[in-house]
């Protein structure tokens, strides 16, 4: 049975999703666009089983016309029941399932992430994003150039909404992670956690989580959450994060984009 804290947080998370981007169809669909306009994410939807097919087809058509990659972020408690099936039928590709993990923030909760001290720096100048890109290349990311460009635009346009941290060993960038906090929000999101292969299992991920939680607490956030793959889920669960719900991205890659820029997908 879900705890009352989990129920409360799930309600807050859904509220955050509803106000995260632009609302369409009288608020039943909320979309968020990347800074460069080349990606769009459906972060919240609430449609009936009768209308969902038409809504999905319309969004896919808009993606084709606008030439952006469309991601539909599905959570297990989303409705209608046929949402995932209709996404697949419309040509959306399912990505790996992740666990939404959340933590109620406090100084005592922070203590669970104590560990080895590392040289961790916050990236504020877009030119230093090359260190993040180097880590991303090493771990096998395929869209590094586009991601780097988008992170740079975020640092320029809304630096208060993103914190980018990089850990160094002997002046080499070896691990990184991001923190996202929307204006006037009490929820912080952790994302982008990556560690170079030879430096794993040395507490770098834990240290990067800790410094991001510290910033979230400093900015008066009450909760932090992360969409975690199994490797991260085990670390977070051991240190107080609770499982909330499963989530899965579904990607639509327009034909108009496939032929001209496979690299950015």
FENSUL-V334533 format. One record per residue. N is the residue number from 1. RES is the residue in one small letter. PHI is phi in whole degrees, -180 to 180 (* if undefined). D_LAST is the distance of its C-alpha to the last C-alpha in Angstrom with 2 decimals. Layout:
# FENSUL-V334533
<<N	RES	PHI	D_LAST> <N	RES	PHI	D_LAST>>
This chain:
# FENSUL-V334533
<<1	x	*	39.33> <2	x	-66	37.08> <3	x	-73	38.79> <4	x	-64	39.65> <5	x	-64	37.47> <6	x	-65	34.44> <7	x	-62	35.38> <8	x	-64	35.82> <9	x	-68	32.49> <10	x	-60	30.65> <11	x	-64	32.37> <12	x	-67	31.38> <13	x	-64	27.72> <14	x	-62	27.73> <15	x	-63	29.50> <16	x	-63	26.87> <17	x	-62	24.12> <18	x	-66	26.28> <19	x	-106	26.68> <20	x	-71	23.26> <21	x	-141	22.05> <22	x	-89	23.38> <23	x	-92	25.40> <24	x	-132	25.46> <25	x	54	27.88> <26	x	58	30.61> <27	x	87	28.56> <28	x	-80	27.44> <29	x	-138	23.76> <30	x	-123	22.33> <31	x	-120	19.00> <32	x	-125	17.58> <33	x	-106	15.51> <34	x	-69	13.70> <35	x	-60	15.96> <36	x	-96	14.13> <37	x	76	13.74> <38	x	-93	10.06> <39	x	-138	9.74> <40	x	-137	12.67> <41	x	-125	14.05> <42	x	-82	17.17> <43	x	-95	19.13> <44	x	-156	22.36> <45	x	-146	23.80> <46	x	-150	27.33> <47	x	-127	28.10> <48	x	-83	30.67> <49	x	-64	30.07> <50	x	-78	31.42> <51	x	-101	29.07> <52	x	-63	25.74> <53	x	-62	24.76> <54	x	-65	25.44> <55	x	-64	23.57> <56	x	-64	20.36> <57	x	-62	20.70> <58	x	-64	21.33> <59	x	-66	18.24> <60	x	-65	16.06> <61	x	-65	18.11> <62	x	-64	17.68> <63	x	-62	13.85> <64	x	-62	14.40> <65	x	-67	16.99> <66	x	-85	15.36> <67	x	59	11.98> <68	x	-124	10.04> <69	x	-78	7.74> <70	x	-108	10.72> <71	x	-112	11.48> <72	x	-109	15.07> <73	x	-86	16.67> <74	x	-101	19.49> <75	x	-113	22.58> <76	x	-60	25.29> <77	x	-93	27.89> <78	x	-69	26.00> <79	x	-120	27.74> <80	x	-82	28.32> <81	x	-65	28.62> <82	x	-95	26.71> <83	x	-61	23.57> <84	x	-62	21.37> <85	x	-61	22.86> <86	x	-68	22.25> <87	x	-63	18.55> <88	x	-65	18.19> <89	x	-62	20.51> <90	x	-86	18.46> <91	x	101	15.36> <92	x	-78	13.61> <93	x	-101	12.39> <94	x	-72	14.22> <95	x	-99	12.96> <96	x	-63	15.67> <97	x	-75	18.68> <98	x	-130	19.85> <99	x	-102	23.29> <100	x	-79	24.04> <101	x	-113	26.71> <102	x	-135	28.98> <103	x	-138	31.84> <104	x	-81	34.76> <105	x	-78	35.12> <106	x	-167	38.40> <107	x	-64	39.80> <108	x	-69	40.90> <109	x	-64	37.43> <110	x	-63	36.18> <111	x	-60	38.75> <112	x	-67	36.97> <113	x	-105	34.34> <114	x	-62	36.97> <115	x	178	36.51> <116	x	-58	36.31> <117	x	-86	36.03> <118	x	-126	33.18> <119	x	-80	32.46> <120	x	-115	29.81> <121	x	-122	28.96> <122	x	-89	27.29> <123	x	-87	24.91> <124	x	-116	26.01> <125	x	-103	25.29> <126	x	-53	21.74> <127	x	-67	22.86> <128	x	-86	23.28> <129	x	-69	19.63> <130	x	-60	19.53> <131	x	-68	21.14> <132	x	-65	18.39> <133	x	-62	15.84> <134	x	-63	18.28> <135	x	-65	18.43> <136	x	-62	14.69> <137	x	-62	14.58> <138	x	-65	17.65> <139	x	-89	16.48> <140	x	96	13.47> <141	x	-66	10.49> <142	x	-105	7.51> <143	x	-119	6.13> <144	x	-64	9.83> <145	x	-62	10.55> <146	x	-68	8.81> <147	x	-62	10.31> <148	x	-62	13.49> <149	x	-63	13.80> <150	x	-68	13.58> <151	x	-64	16.04> <152	x	-63	18.23> <153	x	-65	18.45> <154	x	-66	19.44> <155	x	-63	22.06> <156	x	-79	23.43> <157	x	-90	23.53> <158	x	-145	24.31> <159	x	-60	25.27> <160	x	-73	27.44> <161	x	-93	24.63> <162	x	-140	22.78> <163	x	-123	24.20> <164	x	-113	22.31> <165	x	-120	24.39> <166	x	-130	24.41> <167	x	-99	26.98> <168	x	-123	28.66> <169	x	-130	30.97> <170	x	52	33.08> <171	x	70	30.93> <172	x	-96	27.75> <173	x	-72	24.82> <174	x	-121	24.43> <175	x	-157	22.99> <176	x	-152	21.49> <177	x	-168	21.08> <178	x	-121	20.73> <179	x	-128	23.10> <180	x	-121	22.59> <181	x	-136	25.74> <182	x	-75	26.06> <183	x	-58	29.22> <184	x	62	32.33> <185	x	-99	30.56> <186	x	-105	32.21> <187	x	-119	29.03> <188	x	-109	26.82> <189	x	-111	23.38> <190	x	-100	22.41> <191	x	-153	18.81> <192	x	67	16.85> <193	x	-72	19.62> <194	x	-143	19.04> <195	x	-136	21.80> <196	x	-57	21.99> <197	x	-52	23.20> <198	x	-74	26.77> <199	x	-107	27.39> <200	x	-76	26.70> <201	x	66	29.65> <202	x	-124	31.46> <203	x	87	31.05> <204	x	-69	28.30> <205	x	-60	26.15> <206	x	-61	29.39> <207	x	-65	30.37> <208	x	-72	27.15> <209	x	-63	27.56> <210	x	-59	31.15> <211	x	-68	30.60> <212	x	-74	28.12> <213	x	-64	30.62> <214	x	-59	33.31> <215	x	-66	31.56> <216	x	-60	31.02> <217	x	-65	34.73> <218	x	-60	35.75> <219	x	-94	34.01> <220	x	69	35.93> <221	x	-73	33.16> <222	x	-102	34.65> <223	x	-138	31.69> <224	x	-132	28.52> <225	x	-142	25.82> <226	x	-151	22.74> <227	x	-88	20.30> <228	x	-108	21.28> <229	x	-78	20.35> <230	x	-52	23.60> <231	x	-63	24.12> <232	x	-74	24.08> <233	x	-58	25.92> <234	x	-64	28.88> <235	x	-66	29.28> <236	x	-69	29.10> <237	x	-62	31.39> <238	x	-64	33.95> <239	x	-114	34.18> <240	x	110	34.63> <241	x	-69	31.34> <242	x	-108	31.84> <243	x	-70	29.62> <244	x	-114	29.10> <245	x	-163	26.80> <246	x	-87	23.82> <247	x	-135	20.48> <248	x	-151	17.39> <249	x	-81	14.06> <250	x	-118	13.28> <251	x	-108	9.94> <252	x	-115	10.31> <253	x	-105	7.87> <254	x	-60	10.42> <255	x	-60	11.98> <256	x	-67	12.45> <257	x	-101	8.86> <258	x	-55	8.21> <259	x	-78	11.08> <260	x	-105	10.70> <261	x	-158	7.46> <262	x	-64	5.53> <263	x	-62	5.51> <264	x	-85	3.77> <265	x	-96	0.00>>
